[in-house]
Amino acid sequence: MKPCCRRSKNWNTPSKPEGRTDMSLTDTAALLADYLPGSIHELMTVISAASVAALIKARPGTRVQIPGTPTAEHWLVALIGWDDLNKLSARYGGTAIDIPRCVQVMTAAQDSRILADRRSGHSLTELALKYRMTERGISKALRRIEKQEYKPWVKQAVSWSQGDLFD
């Protein structure tokens, strides 16, 4: 019996790593720059990449009001820290900033996590349940990476450190 195309691929064979595997968050953010909106680039000149990632994770697709004079009780202190909130207030105090959803980066990060889980032996059904997708959606995500729809360095950068930021 001829296997279907989904099962004929060997997803469990890891590919050779391409380049460094000890990238910092700043290096990863630089590699993903092509996929980030301009407003995120601007935010990253003011606050750290980790704080920007925390904002995207907490409030995607919304406007965030930046206080003119921050207080220690403000919800942003718990999210991004006192120093970064002061920097944001100095630059954008009293205004609202738009936090984009960063769909391309989120998709690249999720696809990379799906591939890593598949290579560690999870079935399509297990992955579909874990990621709240259909089996067909999981197959499409795997094909996107295998066909290198994303540039190889993006796939690699996302698999190193972006997964923790956008879970």
Summary of the structure (lengths in Angstrom):
residues: 167
radius of gyration: 18.7
end to end distance: 39.8
largest distance: 70.1
contacts: 448
relative contact order: 0.17
helix: 61%
strand: 5%
